[in-house]
């Protein structure tokens, strides 16, 4: 015999599982970009270090500004919220694609590097803000400390995975673009699978 509270408990567990899985996917992309993109742009794509660093910082500022603007729009425009499942799914796939593209950019092309980073940061913000907005709902049911623990542990686990990938990329030498492309593709595919519950 089904008890009255069981459907709510099941929904709660599914929401928590979806949140944690998605958090792994987005952390993998975020940490991977922060940890590896400068190395890839300088050593593999062969962009001058100052220019690569400038592109990285400008794109990070763009991401921060877009987070605020996107959050404001979601709060003020209910019509956008109705298409969020499709939008988040597409944005997640686009972010994974932009991440995977980094090692294969044309050599010395700052324009291509800037476009790839902007594409990544834009797509990431589009699904990251709605994902973070589900945290208060989980905190109401599970407690803020528990949700913080989930996020910290999962982020740390994804950082370890990126660290292993970074060691493999850097040990291959500066010009082994094939290994870098394969590892970035593998990380992007894993992130895409983990982001599947997001919509």
N, CA, C and O of each residue as an XYZ file, in Angstrom:
796
protein
N       0.852     -1.197      0.000
C       0.000      0.000      0.000
C       0.887      1.247      0.000
O       1.814      1.373      0.801
N       0.574      2.169     -0.927
C       1.373      3.378     -1.056
C       0.995      4.386      0.031
O      -0.186      4.647      0.262
N       1.982      4.934      0.677
C       1.727      5.938      1.692
C       1.654      7.326      1.053
O       2.273      7.562      0.016
N       0.900      8.244      1.664
C       0.692      9.555      1.049
C       1.982     10.326      0.791
O       2.048     11.104     -0.160
N       2.994     10.129      1.607
C       4.197     10.939      1.452
C       5.151     10.401      0.390
O       6.100     11.093      0.022
N       4.930      9.199     -0.108
C       5.902      8.572     -1.002
C       6.137      9.338     -2.313
O       7.293      9.504     -2.701
N       5.096      9.810     -3.010
C       5.384     10.552     -4.241
C       6.254     11.775     -3.999
O       7.161     12.052     -4.785
N       5.992     12.513     -2.921
C       6.796     13.701     -2.623
C       8.235     13.315     -2.315
O       9.169     14.002     -2.727
N       8.413     12.212     -1.590
C       9.766     11.757     -1.274
C      10.504     11.366     -2.547
O      11.679     11.687     -2.722
N       9.789     10.660     -3.442
C      10.409     10.248     -4.703
C      10.802     11.454     -5.535
O      11.901     11.501     -6.088
N       9.901     12.439     -5.629
C      10.221     13.653     -6.387
C      11.415     14.360     -5.778
O      12.278     14.860     -6.501
N      11.472     14.408     -4.466
C      12.580     15.053     -3.773
C      13.897     14.362     -4.119
O      14.893     15.025     -4.408
N      13.899     13.043     -4.089
C      15.113     12.301     -4.397
C      15.528     12.493     -5.843
O      16.713     12.650     -6.140
N      14.545     12.481     -6.751
C      14.868     12.665     -8.158
C      15.418     14.059     -8.420
O      16.349     14.222     -9.208
N      14.847     15.064     -7.764
C      15.342     16.426     -7.926
C      16.767     16.536     -7.405
O      17.620     17.158     -8.038
N      17.022     15.928     -6.247
C      18.373     15.971     -5.685
C      19.368     15.260     -6.600
O      20.480     15.744     -6.808
N      18.964     14.104     -7.152
C      19.846     13.371     -8.054
C      20.115     14.168     -9.321
O      21.254     14.231     -9.785
N      19.072     14.780     -9.887
C      19.241     15.589    -11.097
C      20.139     16.787    -10.825
O      20.995     17.124    -11.643
N      19.946     17.427     -9.679
C      20.775     18.585     -9.321
C      22.238     18.172     -9.187
O      23.124     18.851     -9.707
N      22.495     17.068     -8.496
C      23.878     16.623     -8.263
C      24.555     16.202     -9.558
O      25.721     16.523     -9.789
N      23.823     15.484    -10.403
C      24.396     15.059    -11.679
C      24.732     16.261    -12.547
O      25.814     16.336    -13.129
N      23.797     17.198    -12.629
C      24.025     18.409    -13.417
C      25.161     19.232    -12.842
O      25.947     19.815    -13.589
N      25.254     19.286    -11.521
C      26.345     20.036    -10.901
C      27.696     19.419    -11.278
O      28.670     20.145    -11.479
N      27.762     18.104    -11.374
C      29.001     17.451    -11.825
C      29.340     17.876    -13.248
O      30.492     18.196    -13.543
N      28.346     17.881    -14.131
C      28.594     18.258    -15.516
C      29.076     19.679    -15.666
O      30.028     19.949    -16.398
N      28.419     20.589    -14.974
C      28.826     21.996    -15.120
C      30.170     22.252    -14.442
O      30.953     23.075    -14.918
N      30.446     21.560    -13.343
C      31.739     21.728    -12.673
C      32.880     21.209    -13.547
O      33.958     21.802    -13.596
N      32.630     20.104    -14.230
C      33.639     19.543    -15.121
C      34.004     20.549    -16.213
O      35.183     20.739    -16.512
N      33.005     21.190    -16.804
C      33.259     22.185    -17.842
C      33.953     23.420    -17.278
O      34.910     23.928    -17.862
N      33.461     23.893    -16.139
C      34.000     25.127    -15.566
C      35.451     24.950    -15.130
O      36.316     25.756    -15.473
N      35.705     23.897    -14.377
C      37.069     23.650    -13.906
C      37.994     23.349    -15.082
O      39.139     23.798    -15.114
N      37.484     22.583    -16.049
C      38.296     22.263    -17.215
C      38.710     23.501    -17.981
O      39.853     23.604    -18.425
N      37.795     24.439    -18.139
C      38.117     25.676    -18.850
C      39.077     26.531    -18.049
O      40.052     27.047    -18.594
N      38.814     26.686    -16.765
C      39.692     27.514    -15.936
C      41.097     26.930    -15.835
O      42.083     27.668    -15.849
N      41.188     25.600    -15.734
C      42.479     24.969    -15.500
C      43.290     24.777    -16.779
O      44.519     24.838    -16.745
N      42.617     24.547    -17.905
C      43.332     24.107    -19.096
C      43.321     25.066    -20.277
O      44.167     24.958    -21.165
N      42.374     26.007    -20.304
C      42.233     26.804    -21.529
C      43.463     27.659    -21.819
O      43.873     27.767    -22.975
N      44.060     28.268    -20.796
C      45.252     29.090    -21.049
C      46.401     28.239    -21.580
O      47.099     28.649    -22.507
N      46.597     27.071    -21.004
C      47.654     26.181    -21.497
C      47.397     25.816    -22.966
O      48.307     25.861    -23.794
N      46.159     25.458    -23.270
C      45.817     25.072    -24.641
C      46.027     26.238    -25.598
O      46.607     26.063    -26.670
N      45.562     27.422    -25.223
C      45.678     28.572    -26.121
C      47.141     28.955    -26.355
O      47.512     29.329    -27.468
N      47.969     28.863    -25.316
C      49.366     29.305    -25.435
C      50.243     28.228    -26.064
O      51.032     28.525    -26.960
N      50.115     26.973    -25.604
C      51.046     25.935    -26.035
C      50.563     25.160    -27.261
O      51.378     24.733    -28.078
N      49.261     24.975    -27.398
C      48.745     24.193    -28.528
C      48.329     25.103    -29.686
O      48.727     24.883    -30.830
N      47.517     26.136    -29.378
C      47.037     27.040    -30.421
C      48.087     28.122    -30.739
O      48.012     28.786    -31.773
N      49.055     28.282    -29.843
C      50.194     29.184    -30.043
C      49.790     30.656    -30.170
O      50.216     31.368    -31.079
N      48.956     31.076    -29.225
C      48.607     32.496    -29.102
C      49.554     33.116    -28.082
O      49.845     32.481    -27.068
N      50.045     34.336    -28.313
C      50.943     34.975    -27.340
C      50.326     34.999    -25.942
O      49.131     35.264    -25.808
N      51.105     34.731    -24.909
C      50.566     34.622    -23.541
C      49.771     35.840    -23.091
O      48.707     35.687    -22.492
N      50.261     37.042    -23.365
C      49.536     38.243    -22.925
C      48.170     38.327    -23.591
O      47.177     38.669    -22.949
N      48.125     38.015    -24.870
C      46.853     38.053    -25.598
C      45.905     36.970    -25.098
O      44.712     37.215    -24.921
N      46.438     35.770    -24.871
C      45.598     34.682    -24.354
C      45.038     35.030    -22.980
O      43.860     34.792    -22.712
N      45.869     35.589    -22.110
C      45.411     35.989    -20.779
C      44.358     37.084    -20.846
O      43.394     37.079    -20.080
N      44.546     38.021    -21.764
C      43.567     39.104    -21.926
C      42.223     38.556    -22.375
O      41.181     38.945    -21.848
N      42.245     37.645    -23.354
C      41.000     37.030    -23.820
C      40.304     36.285    -22.681
O      39.085     36.366    -22.525
N      41.086     35.570    -21.902
C      40.532     34.801    -20.793
C      39.838     35.713    -19.779
O      38.722     35.431    -19.342
N      40.504     36.804    -19.412
C      39.937     37.731    -18.419
C      38.694     38.428    -18.965
O      37.692     38.550    -18.260
N      38.752     38.885    -20.209
C      37.599     39.567    -20.801
C      36.387     38.648    -20.875
O      35.261     39.071    -20.617
N      36.625     37.396    -21.228
C      35.516     36.441    -21.307
C      34.959     36.113    -19.924
O      33.761     35.870    -19.775
N      35.827     36.107    -18.914
C      35.359     35.882    -17.544
C      34.475     37.044    -17.081
O      33.455     36.827    -16.427
N      34.869     38.283    -17.422
C      34.036     39.445    -17.097
C      32.698     39.359    -17.830
O      31.651     39.672    -17.263
N      32.740     38.933    -19.089
C      31.508     38.785    -19.862
C      30.572     37.788    -19.186
O      29.369     38.027    -19.093
N      31.120     36.678    -18.717
C      30.316     35.673    -18.038
C      29.664     36.230    -16.779
O      28.490     35.975    -16.514
N      30.434     36.993    -16.005
C      29.897     37.568    -14.762
C      28.765     38.551    -15.064
O      27.735     38.547    -14.390
N      28.962     39.391    -16.079
C      27.926     40.364    -16.442
C      26.679     39.650    -16.954
O      25.557     40.038    -16.630
N      26.882     38.603    -17.757
C      25.749     37.878    -18.321
C      24.967     37.140    -17.238
O      23.743     37.041    -17.322
N      25.651     36.627    -16.232
C      24.956     35.969    -15.116
C      23.917     36.904    -14.499
O      22.765     36.525    -14.292
N      24.347     38.131    -14.211
C      23.430     39.091    -13.604
C      22.285     39.466    -14.525
O      21.131     39.520    -14.102
N      22.605     39.727    -15.787
C      21.573     40.118    -16.757
C      20.583     38.987    -16.988
O      19.375     39.222    -17.035
N      21.075     37.777    -17.132
C      20.220     36.621    -17.385
C      19.325     36.328    -16.177
O      18.148     36.007    -16.341
N      19.869     36.435    -14.987
C      19.056     36.251    -13.792
C      17.941     37.282    -13.705
O      16.812     36.956    -13.336
N      18.259     38.526    -14.047
C      17.249     39.599    -14.042
C      16.146     39.306    -15.058
O      14.961     39.479    -14.771
N      16.555     38.855    -16.261
C      15.564     38.568    -17.301
C      14.667     37.399    -16.904
O      13.458     37.440    -17.135
N      15.243     36.368    -16.315
C      14.429     35.227    -15.893
C      13.434     35.607    -14.804
O      12.333     35.061    -14.736
N      13.832     36.547    -13.958
C      12.953     36.995    -12.881
C      11.827     37.868    -13.399
O      10.719     37.848    -12.864
N      12.114     38.639    -14.444
C      11.148     39.628    -14.930
C      10.292     39.153    -16.103
O       9.211     39.695    -16.335
N      10.758     38.152    -16.840
C      10.059     37.737    -18.059
C       9.613     36.280    -17.955
O      10.377     35.372    -18.281
N       8.386     36.056    -17.506
C       7.894     34.674    -17.343
C       7.902     33.878    -18.648
O       8.018     32.653    -18.618
N       7.780     34.556    -19.792
C       7.740     33.842    -21.073
C       9.037     33.065    -21.308
O       9.019     31.993    -21.913
N      10.145     33.599    -20.836
C      11.424     32.903    -21.016
C      11.439     31.608    -20.213
O      11.970     30.594    -20.664
N      10.851     31.651    -19.018
C      10.879     30.470    -18.158
C      10.133     29.293    -18.782
O      10.428     28.136    -18.480
N       9.170     29.587    -19.651
C       8.404     28.510    -20.282
C       9.246     27.718    -21.286
O       8.948     26.555    -21.558
N      10.283     28.332    -21.833
C      11.117     27.633    -22.820
C      12.475     27.214    -22.224
O      13.374     26.789    -22.950
N      12.606     27.339    -20.904
C      13.883     27.024    -20.266
C      14.352     25.583    -20.485
O      15.545     25.375    -20.702
N      13.468     24.578    -20.439
C      13.975     23.212    -20.655
C      14.716     23.056    -21.976
O      15.809     22.491    -22.015
N      14.122     23.555    -23.060
C      14.764     23.457    -24.373
C      16.012     24.321    -24.418
O      17.052     23.899    -24.924
N      15.905     25.530    -23.887
C      17.026     26.463    -23.913
C      18.214     25.925    -23.118
O      19.357     26.003    -23.569
N      17.939     25.380    -21.937
C      19.026     24.838    -21.106
C      19.674     23.627    -21.758
O      20.895     23.481    -21.719
N      18.875     22.768    -22.350
C      19.436     21.608    -23.035
C      20.344     22.005    -24.185
O      21.434     21.459    -24.351
N      19.872     22.979    -24.990
C      20.679     23.444    -26.119
C      21.942     24.156    -25.644
O      23.013     23.976    -26.223
N      21.819     24.963    -24.591
C      22.976     25.694    -24.067
C      24.021     24.744    -23.504
O      25.220     24.958    -23.684
N      23.569     23.691    -22.821
C      24.506     22.709    -22.285
C      25.281     22.016    -23.389
O      26.495     21.842    -23.285
N      24.580     21.616    -24.454
C      25.245     20.963    -25.581
C      26.220     21.917    -26.269
O      27.308     21.511    -26.677
N      25.827     23.186    -26.395
C      26.690     24.178    -27.043
C      27.949     24.447    -26.216
O      29.037     24.609    -26.770
N      27.799     24.492    -24.901
C      28.962     24.699    -24.030
C      29.945     23.534    -24.153
O      31.158     23.738    -24.201
N      29.415     22.325    -24.205
C      30.279     21.148    -24.369
C      31.007     21.189    -25.713
O      32.190     20.858    -25.790
N      30.301     21.595    -26.768
C      30.910     21.698    -28.091
C      32.019     22.746    -28.107
O      33.100     22.500    -28.642
N      31.753     23.912    -27.523
C      32.756     24.983    -27.489
C      33.988     24.540    -26.703
O      35.115     24.849    -27.093
N      33.784     23.826    -25.611
C      34.899     23.307    -24.815
C      35.733     22.330    -25.634
O      36.962     22.412    -25.638
N      35.069     21.404    -26.330
C      35.781     20.395    -27.115
C      36.555     21.002    -28.279
O      37.546     20.433    -28.737
N      36.095     22.166    -28.759
C      36.733     22.802    -29.907
C      38.087     23.435    -29.586
O      38.899     23.622    -30.492
N      38.349     23.765    -28.336
C      39.514     24.581    -27.992
C      40.846     24.048    -28.544
O      41.592     24.831    -29.133
N      41.182     22.761    -28.387
C      42.490     22.316    -28.889
C      42.600     22.315    -30.411
O      43.706     22.289    -30.950
N      41.459     22.341    -31.110
C      41.477     22.285    -32.568
C      41.365     23.623    -33.255
O      41.170     23.678    -34.469
N      41.485     24.710    -32.505
C      41.385     26.045    -33.103
C      42.557     26.297    -34.046
O      43.636     25.737    -33.851
N      42.359     27.139    -35.072
C      43.459     27.444    -35.991
C      44.655     28.043    -35.258
O      44.495     28.899    -34.389
N      45.829     27.595    -35.607
C      47.044     28.044    -34.933
C      47.218     29.558    -35.051
O      47.156     30.123    -36.143
N      47.437     30.196    -33.908
C      47.701     31.629    -33.877
C      46.486     32.517    -34.046
O      46.633     33.738    -34.103
N      45.289     31.954    -34.127
C      44.082     32.746    -34.380
C      43.447     33.230    -33.079
O      42.735     32.486    -32.405
N      43.717     34.483    -32.742
C      43.121     35.063    -31.539
C      41.611     35.247    -31.714
O      40.850     35.130    -30.754
N      41.188     35.534    -32.947
C      39.759     35.726    -33.196
C      38.986     34.438    -32.934
O      37.929     34.458    -32.302
N      39.517     33.323    -33.420
C      38.849     32.039    -33.202
C      38.831     31.690    -31.719
O      37.834     31.182    -31.205
N      39.944     31.965    -31.031
C      40.014     31.686    -29.601
C      39.007     32.525    -28.826
O      38.304     32.020    -27.951
N      38.945     33.812    -29.156
C      37.988     34.692    -28.488
C      36.556     34.259    -28.734
O      35.736     34.263    -27.817
N      36.247     33.879    -29.992
C      34.887     33.442    -30.324
C      34.519     32.173    -29.571
O      33.401     32.050    -29.071
N      35.462     31.214    -29.483
C      35.184     29.962    -28.777
C      34.958     30.206    -27.289
O      34.057     29.620    -26.689
N      35.778     31.073    -26.692
C      35.622     31.360    -25.261
C      34.322     32.108    -24.977
O      33.639     31.822    -23.993
N      33.981     33.070    -25.841
C      32.721     33.805    -25.664
C      31.533     32.861    -25.812
O      30.573     32.924    -25.044
N      31.613     31.983    -26.814
C      30.536     31.006    -27.014
C      30.379     30.129    -25.782
O      29.264     29.885    -25.319
N      31.503     29.658    -25.255
C      31.439     28.811    -24.067
C      30.845     29.554    -22.877
O      29.926     29.058    -22.225
N      31.373     30.746    -22.594
C      30.913     31.493    -21.417
C      29.440     31.878    -21.537
O      28.717     31.883    -20.540
N      28.995     32.199    -22.746
C      27.592     32.571    -22.943
C      26.677     31.368    -22.726
O      25.697     31.443    -21.984
N      27.011     30.264    -23.384
C      26.191     29.056    -23.243
C      26.183     28.572    -21.799
O      25.151     28.143    -21.283
N      27.343     28.646    -21.152
C      27.432     28.191    -19.765
C      26.502     29.000    -18.863
O      25.786     28.433    -18.036
N      26.513     30.321    -19.022
C      25.660     31.168    -18.181
C      24.185     30.853    -18.381
O      23.403     30.914    -17.432
N      23.795     30.514    -19.615
C      22.385     30.278    -19.911
C      21.814     29.083    -19.160
O      20.631     29.071    -18.820
N      22.650     28.074    -18.897
C      22.113     26.949    -18.106
C      22.579     26.978    -16.652
O      21.955     26.350    -15.796
N      23.660     27.693    -16.358
C      24.176     27.729    -14.992
C      23.253     28.506    -14.053
O      23.024     28.091    -12.917
N      22.731     29.623    -14.527
C      21.862     30.444    -13.670
C      20.579     29.696    -13.287
O      20.238     29.667    -12.105
N      19.851     29.086    -14.239
C      18.673     28.296    -13.826
C      19.034     27.113    -12.930
O      18.289     26.779    -12.009
N      20.178     26.478    -13.200
C      20.596     25.367    -12.337
C      20.800     25.845    -10.902
O      20.327     25.207     -9.961
N      21.495     26.956    -10.731
C      21.740     27.484     -9.382
C      20.446     27.914     -8.696
O      20.353     27.897     -7.469
N      19.452     28.296     -9.487
C      18.183     28.736     -8.907
C      17.419     27.592     -8.256
O      16.507     27.829     -7.464
N      17.784     26.340     -8.585
C      17.105     25.212     -7.940
C      17.689     24.904     -6.562
O      17.089     24.154     -5.791
N      18.848     25.474     -6.246
C      19.486     25.188     -4.952
C      18.614     25.585     -3.756
O      18.525     24.819     -2.797
N      17.965     26.763     -3.784
C      17.106     27.108     -2.628
C      15.964     26.120     -2.409
O      15.599     25.836     -1.268
N      15.395     25.592     -3.503
C      14.324     24.598     -3.370
C      14.851     23.348     -2.682
O      14.198     22.796     -1.796
N      16.030     22.904     -3.092
C      16.638     21.749     -2.441
C      16.973     22.050     -0.986
O      16.816     21.194     -0.116
N      17.436     23.272     -0.727
C      17.795     23.645      0.649
C      16.569     23.653      1.552
O      16.670     23.307      2.729
N      15.420     24.040      1.024
C      14.190     24.018      1.816
C      13.846     22.601      2.264
O      13.281     22.398      3.339
N      14.193     21.625      1.426
C      13.822     20.244      1.722
C      14.926     19.479      2.451
O      14.647     18.591      3.257
N      16.193     19.833      2.161
C      17.317     19.054      2.679
C      18.230     19.832      3.617
O      19.095     19.250      4.272
N      18.039     21.147      3.682
C      18.898     21.981      4.516
C      20.039     22.590      3.702
O      20.588     21.953      2.804
N      20.380     23.820      4.029
C      21.422     24.532      3.290
C      22.782     23.849      3.436
O      23.546     23.777      2.473
N      23.080     23.356      4.613
C      24.368     22.715      4.845
C      24.517     21.460      4.002
O      25.588     21.206      3.451
N      23.456     20.674      3.896
C      23.513     19.440      3.106
C      23.750     19.752      1.633
O      24.566     19.098      0.984
N      23.038     20.753      1.098
C      23.218     21.126     -0.308
C      24.634     21.652     -0.550
O      25.251     21.351     -1.572
N      25.139     22.434      0.394
C      26.514     22.935      0.272
C      27.515     21.783      0.272
O      28.496     21.807     -0.471
N      27.267     20.780      1.103
C      28.147     19.602      1.121
C      28.136     18.898     -0.221
O      29.193     18.545     -0.743
N      26.950     18.688     -0.792
C      26.855     18.041     -2.100
C      27.679     18.809     -3.126
O      28.478     18.233     -3.865
N      27.468     20.109     -3.153
C      28.145     20.915     -4.164
C      29.661     20.868     -3.986
O      30.396     20.724     -4.963
N      30.124     20.986     -2.768
C      31.573     20.992     -2.526
C      32.207     19.647     -2.864
O      33.262     19.598     -3.496
N      31.571     18.562     -2.446
C      32.144     17.245     -2.707
C      32.159     16.925     -4.197
O      33.136     16.380     -4.710
N      31.088     17.261     -4.880
C      31.015     16.967     -6.307
C      31.980     17.836     -7.108
O      32.609     17.365     -8.055
N      32.093     19.114     -6.719
C      33.053     19.992     -7.397
C      34.472     19.479     -7.204
O      35.280     19.504     -8.133
N      34.772     19.016     -5.998
C      36.107     18.480     -5.726
C      36.378     17.228     -6.567
O      37.480     17.053     -7.086
N      35.379     16.366     -6.699
C      35.554     15.153     -7.503
C      35.830     15.495     -8.963
O      36.683     14.874     -9.596
N      35.108     16.487     -9.501
C      35.332     16.889    -10.884
C      36.693     17.555    -11.060
O      37.317     17.432    -12.114
N      37.149     18.256    -10.034
C      38.480     18.870    -10.083
C      39.567     17.807    -10.168
O      40.563     17.987    -10.869
N      39.377     16.705     -9.458
C      40.344     15.602     -9.529
C      40.386     15.021    -10.937
O      41.463     14.740    -11.462
N      39.220     14.841    -11.551
C      39.175     14.316    -12.920
C      39.895     15.252    -13.876
O      40.669     14.801    -14.720
N      39.648     16.557    -13.751
C      40.319     17.530    -14.613
C      41.823     17.524    -14.347
O      42.619     17.664    -15.276
N      42.211     17.365    -13.086
C      43.627     17.302    -12.759
C      44.323     16.128    -13.432
O      45.449     16.259    -13.911
N      43.653     14.980    -13.467
C      44.210     13.807    -14.155
C      44.342     14.090    -15.651
O      45.352     13.756    -16.272
N      43.296     14.715    -16.223
C      43.343     15.056    -17.649
C      44.445     16.072    -17.933
O      45.130     15.980    -18.952
N      44.616     17.039    -17.032
C      45.656     18.054    -17.215
C      47.041     17.418    -17.227
O      47.897     17.794    -18.029
N      47.257     16.459    -16.344
C      48.544     15.764    -16.305
C      48.799     15.045    -17.621
O      49.916     15.065    -18.140
N      47.760     14.408    -18.162
C      47.902     13.691    -19.430
C      48.178     14.654    -20.586
O      48.996     14.362    -21.459
N      47.500     15.792    -20.590
C      47.706     16.766    -21.663
C      49.124     17.327    -21.607
O      49.810     17.381    -22.628
N      49.558     17.739    -20.438
C      50.846     18.415    -20.322
C      52.023     17.451    -20.478
O      53.095     17.853    -20.931
N      51.832     16.193    -20.109
C      52.927     15.227    -20.251
C      53.145     14.839    -21.699
O      54.177     14.258    -22.035
N      52.180     15.155    -22.570
C      52.302     14.785    -23.982
C      53.178     15.763    -24.750
O      53.558     15.484    -25.887
N      53.505     16.903    -24.151
C      54.315     17.881    -24.861
C      53.468     18.990    -25.440
O      52.253     18.856    -25.590
N      54.121     20.078    -25.762
C      53.418     21.292    -26.170
C      52.673     21.145    -27.483
O      51.667     21.822    -27.692
N      53.138     20.279    -28.375
C      52.560     20.255    -29.717
C      51.719     19.009    -29.999
O      51.383     18.735    -31.151
N      51.385     18.264    -28.965
C      50.568     17.072    -29.172
C      49.091     17.443    -29.136
O      48.385     17.165    -28.167
N      48.645     18.078    -30.215
C      47.264     18.546    -30.287
C      46.279     17.385    -30.344
O      45.140     17.513    -29.895
N      46.711     16.253    -30.895
C      45.805     15.109    -31.019
C      45.388     14.582    -29.639
O      44.211     14.302    -29.409
N      46.352     14.448    -28.727
C      46.002     13.967    -27.391
C      45.126     14.993    -26.672
O      44.155     14.626    -26.010
N      45.463     16.268    -26.801
C      44.660     17.311    -26.164
C      43.237     17.293    -26.703
O      42.279     17.406    -25.938
N      43.096     17.150    -28.029
C      41.756     17.120    -28.626
C      40.968     15.912    -28.142
O      39.770     16.014    -27.878
N      41.642     14.759    -28.024
C      40.962     13.548    -27.560
C      40.506     13.696    -26.111
O      39.385     13.315    -25.773
N      41.358     14.241    -25.262
C      41.000     14.402    -23.849
C      39.901     15.443    -23.671
O      38.984     15.245    -22.874
N      39.985     16.546    -24.405
C      38.930     17.558    -24.324
C      37.612     16.989    -24.831
O      36.555     17.259    -24.260
N      37.670     16.204    -25.899
C      36.454     15.576    -26.406
C      35.845     14.619    -25.398
O      34.626     14.571    -25.237
N      36.699     13.852    -24.715
C      36.201     12.913    -23.701
C      35.566     13.653    -22.526
O      34.503     13.261    -22.044
N      36.216     14.722    -22.067
C      35.649     15.513    -20.970
C      34.328     16.149    -21.381
O      33.375     16.177    -20.602
N      34.274     16.662    -22.615
C      33.043     17.293    -23.102
C      31.911     16.274    -23.196
O      30.768     16.575    -22.850
N      32.229     15.067    -23.665
C      31.187     14.026    -23.762
C      30.682     13.626    -22.381
O      29.479     13.464    -22.176
N      31.613     13.467    -21.428
C      31.202     13.119    -20.072
C      30.336     14.223    -19.472
O      29.333     13.945    -18.813
N      30.729     15.481    -19.704
C      29.926     16.600    -19.198
C      28.533     16.604    -19.830
O      27.542     16.868    -19.149
N      28.456     16.312    -21.124
C      27.161     16.290    -21.811
C      26.241     15.228    -21.213
O      25.050     15.470    -21.014
N      26.800     14.054    -20.927
C      25.996     12.982    -20.309
C      25.514     13.418    -18.916
O      24.356     13.202    -18.558
N      26.410     14.031    -18.140
C      26.042     14.455    -16.799
C      25.013     15.593    -16.806
O      24.219     15.726    -15.876
N      25.036     16.403    -17.854
C      24.077     17.513    -17.952
C      22.708     17.076    -18.473
O      21.778     17.882    -18.511
N      22.575     15.815    -18.871
C      21.323     15.349    -19.467
C      20.080     15.607    -18.614
O      19.032     15.919    -19.179
N      20.143     15.493    -17.264
C      18.917     15.749    -16.477
C      18.528     17.227    -16.384
O      17.443     17.546    -15.897
N      19.392     18.126    -16.840
C      19.143     19.557    -16.631
C      17.791     20.028    -17.161
O      17.059     20.694    -16.430
N      17.430     19.701    -18.422
C      16.127     20.206    -18.924
C      14.937     19.725    -18.117
O      13.798     20.072    -18.429
